[in-house]
Amino acid sequence: VSLTDREREVLAAVARGERSKEIAAHLGISERTVKAHLASIYNKFGVDSRAAAIAVASQRGLISPHDLNG
């Protein structure tokens, strides 16, 4: 599974516990765009929640402990 750079940024922010609104402000994009990136990540991973996406990303080595701790 290949994620775009932006999807990786969104996923790392989700792993830190940021909300869509916070992610949008941090990355300078709209909340709607954040949700679109999340939908793409969910589709690529075959999951339907943030927690499941983080679990899959962690298992596949796509996020590091640094991402989880902020």
PyMOL commands that place a pseudoatom at each C-alpha (Angstrom):
pseudoatom trace, name=CA, resn=VAL, resi=1, chain=A, elem=C, hetatm=0, pos=[0.000, 0.000, 0.000]
pseudoatom trace, name=CA, resn=SER, resi=2, chain=A, elem=C, hetatm=0, pos=[1.401, 3.348, -1.040]
pseudoatom trace, name=CA, resn=LEU, resi=3, chain=A, elem=C, hetatm=0, pos=[0.387, 6.566, 0.705]
pseudoatom trace, name=CA, resn=THR, resi=4, chain=A, elem=C, hetatm=0, pos=[0.997, 10.052, -0.635]
pseudoatom trace, name=CA, resn=ASP, resi=5, chain=A, elem=C, hetatm=0, pos=[3.145, 12.428, 1.399]
pseudoatom trace, name=CA, resn=ARG, resi=6, chain=A, elem=C, hetatm=0, pos=[0.022, 14.332, 2.437]
pseudoatom trace, name=CA, resn=GLU, resi=7, chain=A, elem=C, hetatm=0, pos=[-1.757, 11.135, 3.479]
pseudoatom trace, name=CA, resn=ARG, resi=8, chain=A, elem=C, hetatm=0, pos=[1.263, 10.271, 5.620]
pseudoatom trace, name=CA, resn=GLU, resi=9, chain=A, elem=C, hetatm=0, pos=[1.124, 13.729, 7.240]
pseudoatom trace, name=CA, resn=VAL, resi=10, chain=A, elem=C, hetatm=0, pos=[-2.593, 13.329, 7.959]
pseudoatom trace, name=CA, resn=LEU, resi=11, chain=A, elem=C, hetatm=0, pos=[-2.070, 9.814, 9.318]
pseudoatom trace, name=CA, resn=ALA, resi=12, chain=A, elem=C, hetatm=0, pos=[0.735, 10.974, 11.618]
pseudoatom trace, name=CA, resn=ALA, resi=13, chain=A, elem=C, hetatm=0, pos=[-1.481, 13.782, 12.941]
pseudoatom trace, name=CA, resn=VAL, resi=14, chain=A, elem=C, hetatm=0, pos=[-4.328, 11.317, 13.523]
pseudoatom trace, name=CA, resn=ALA, resi=15, chain=A, elem=C, hetatm=0, pos=[-1.886, 9.062, 15.385]
pseudoatom trace, name=CA, resn=ARG, resi=16, chain=A, elem=C, hetatm=0, pos=[-1.058, 12.018, 17.651]
pseudoatom trace, name=CA, resn=GLY, resi=17, chain=A, elem=C, hetatm=0, pos=[-4.760, 12.369, 18.437]
pseudoatom trace, name=CA, resn=GLU, resi=18, chain=A, elem=C, hetatm=0, pos=[-5.414, 15.539, 16.462]
pseudoatom trace, name=CA, resn=ARG, resi=19, chain=A, elem=C, hetatm=0, pos=[-8.945, 16.222, 15.255]
pseudoatom trace, name=CA, resn=SER, resi=20, chain=A, elem=C, hetatm=0, pos=[-9.716, 16.934, 11.601]
pseudoatom trace, name=CA, resn=LYS, resi=21, chain=A, elem=C, hetatm=0, pos=[-10.109, 20.649, 12.357]
pseudoatom trace, name=CA, resn=GLU, resi=22, chain=A, elem=C, hetatm=0, pos=[-6.701, 20.751, 14.056]
pseudoatom trace, name=CA, resn=ILE, resi=23, chain=A, elem=C, hetatm=0, pos=[-5.056, 18.806, 11.235]
pseudoatom trace, name=CA, resn=ALA, resi=24, chain=A, elem=C, hetatm=0, pos=[-6.550, 21.187, 8.682]
pseudoatom trace, name=CA, resn=ALA, resi=25, chain=A, elem=C, hetatm=0, pos=[-5.225, 24.242, 10.524]
pseudoatom trace, name=CA, resn=HIS, resi=26, chain=A, elem=C, hetatm=0, pos=[-1.801, 22.658, 11.030]
pseudoatom trace, name=CA, resn=LEU, resi=27, chain=A, elem=C, hetatm=0, pos=[-1.416, 21.675, 7.368]
pseudoatom trace, name=CA, resn=GLY, resi=28, chain=A, elem=C, hetatm=0, pos=[-3.108, 24.738, 5.876]
pseudoatom trace, name=CA, resn=ILE, resi=29, chain=A, elem=C, hetatm=0, pos=[-5.853, 22.757, 4.142]
pseudoatom trace, name=CA, resn=SER, resi=30, chain=A, elem=C, hetatm=0, pos=[-9.618, 22.548, 4.582]
pseudoatom trace, name=CA, resn=GLU, resi=31, chain=A, elem=C, hetatm=0, pos=[-11.261, 20.150, 7.003]
pseudoatom trace, name=CA, resn=ARG, resi=32, chain=A, elem=C, hetatm=0, pos=[-13.071, 18.651, 4.019]
pseudoatom trace, name=CA, resn=THR, resi=33, chain=A, elem=C, hetatm=0, pos=[-9.711, 17.882, 2.395]
pseudoatom trace, name=CA, resn=VAL, resi=34, chain=A, elem=C, hetatm=0, pos=[-8.490, 16.220, 5.599]
pseudoatom trace, name=CA, resn=LYS, resi=35, chain=A, elem=C, hetatm=0, pos=[-11.590, 14.019, 5.552]
pseudoatom trace, name=CA, resn=ALA, resi=36, chain=A, elem=C, hetatm=0, pos=[-10.958, 13.168, 1.887]
pseudoatom trace, name=CA, resn=HIS, resi=37, chain=A, elem=C, hetatm=0, pos=[-7.395, 12.097, 2.738]
pseudoatom trace, name=CA, resn=LEU, resi=38, chain=A, elem=C, hetatm=0, pos=[-8.724, 9.990, 5.614]
pseudoatom trace, name=CA, resn=ALA, resi=39, chain=A, elem=C, hetatm=0, pos=[-11.265, 8.345, 3.307]
pseudoatom trace, name=CA, resn=SER, resi=40, chain=A, elem=C, hetatm=0, pos=[-8.463, 7.510, 0.882]
pseudoatom trace, name=CA, resn=ILE, resi=41, chain=A, elem=C, hetatm=0, pos=[-6.331, 6.055, 3.687]
pseudoatom trace, name=CA, resn=TYR, resi=42, chain=A, elem=C, hetatm=0, pos=[-9.270, 3.971, 4.955]
pseudoatom trace, name=CA, resn=ASN, resi=43, chain=A, elem=C, hetatm=0, pos=[-9.883, 2.668, 1.435]
pseudoatom trace, name=CA, resn=LYS, resi=44, chain=A, elem=C, hetatm=0, pos=[-6.234, 1.742, 0.906]
pseudoatom trace, name=CA, resn=PHE, resi=45, chain=A, elem=C, hetatm=0, pos=[-6.049, -0.019, 4.281]
pseudoatom trace, name=CA, resn=GLY, resi=46, chain=A, elem=C, hetatm=0, pos=[-9.487, -1.630, 4.086]
pseudoatom trace, name=CA, resn=VAL, resi=47, chain=A, elem=C, hetatm=0, pos=[-10.607, -0.081, 7.395]
pseudoatom trace, name=CA, resn=ASP, resi=48, chain=A, elem=C, hetatm=0, pos=[-13.393, 2.220, 8.531]
pseudoatom trace, name=CA, resn=SER, resi=49, chain=A, elem=C, hetatm=0, pos=[-12.038, 4.094, 11.542]
pseudoatom trace, name=CA, resn=ARG, resi=50, chain=A, elem=C, hetatm=0, pos=[-9.115, 6.185, 12.714]
pseudoatom trace, name=CA, resn=ALA, resi=51, chain=A, elem=C, hetatm=0, pos=[-8.154, 3.593, 15.326]
pseudoatom trace, name=CA, resn=ALA, resi=52, chain=A, elem=C, hetatm=0, pos=[-8.083, 0.804, 12.736]
pseudoatom trace, name=CA, resn=ALA, resi=53, chain=A, elem=C, hetatm=0, pos=[-6.036, 2.952, 10.341]
pseudoatom trace, name=CA, resn=ILE, resi=54, chain=A, elem=C, hetatm=0, pos=[-3.488, 3.683, 13.084]
pseudoatom trace, name=CA, resn=ALA, resi=55, chain=A, elem=C, hetatm=0, pos=[-3.307, -0.032, 13.956]
pseudoatom trace, name=CA, resn=VAL, resi=56, chain=A, elem=C, hetatm=0, pos=[-2.677, -1.028, 10.329]
pseudoatom trace, name=CA, resn=ALA, resi=57, chain=A, elem=C, hetatm=0, pos=[-0.142, 1.760, 9.825]
pseudoatom trace, name=CA, resn=SER, resi=58, chain=A, elem=C, hetatm=0, pos=[1.697, 0.728, 12.978]
pseudoatom trace, name=CA, resn=GLN, resi=59, chain=A, elem=C, hetatm=0, pos=[1.758, -2.946, 11.946]
pseudoatom trace, name=CA, resn=ARG, resi=60, chain=A, elem=C, hetatm=0, pos=[3.145, -1.997, 8.529]
pseudoatom trace, name=CA, resn=GLY, resi=61, chain=A, elem=C, hetatm=0, pos=[5.780, 0.340, 9.966]
pseudoatom trace, name=CA, resn=LEU, resi=62, chain=A, elem=C, hetatm=0, pos=[4.218, 3.411, 8.349]
pseudoatom trace, name=CA, resn=ILE, resi=63, chain=A, elem=C, hetatm=0, pos=[4.130, 5.377, 11.583]
pseudoatom trace, name=CA, resn=SER, resi=64, chain=A, elem=C, hetatm=0, pos=[6.807, 5.492, 14.224]
pseudoatom trace, name=CA, resn=PRO, resi=65, chain=A, elem=C, hetatm=0, pos=[6.620, 5.838, 18.007]
pseudoatom trace, name=CA, resn=HIS, resi=66, chain=A, elem=C, hetatm=0, pos=[7.585, 9.476, 17.421]
pseudoatom trace, name=CA, resn=ASP, resi=67, chain=A, elem=C, hetatm=0, pos=[4.351, 9.948, 15.435]
pseudoatom trace, name=CA, resn=LEU, resi=68, chain=A, elem=C, hetatm=0, pos=[2.327, 8.464, 18.279]
pseudoatom trace, name=CA, resn=ASN, resi=69, chain=A, elem=C, hetatm=0, pos=[3.949, 10.645, 20.929]
pseudoatom trace, name=CA, resn=GLY, resi=70, chain=A, elem=C, hetatm=0, pos=[3.871, 13.913, 19.025]
for i in range(1, 70): cmd.bond("trace and resi %d" % i, "trace and resi %d" % (i + 1))
show_as sticks, trace
zoom trace
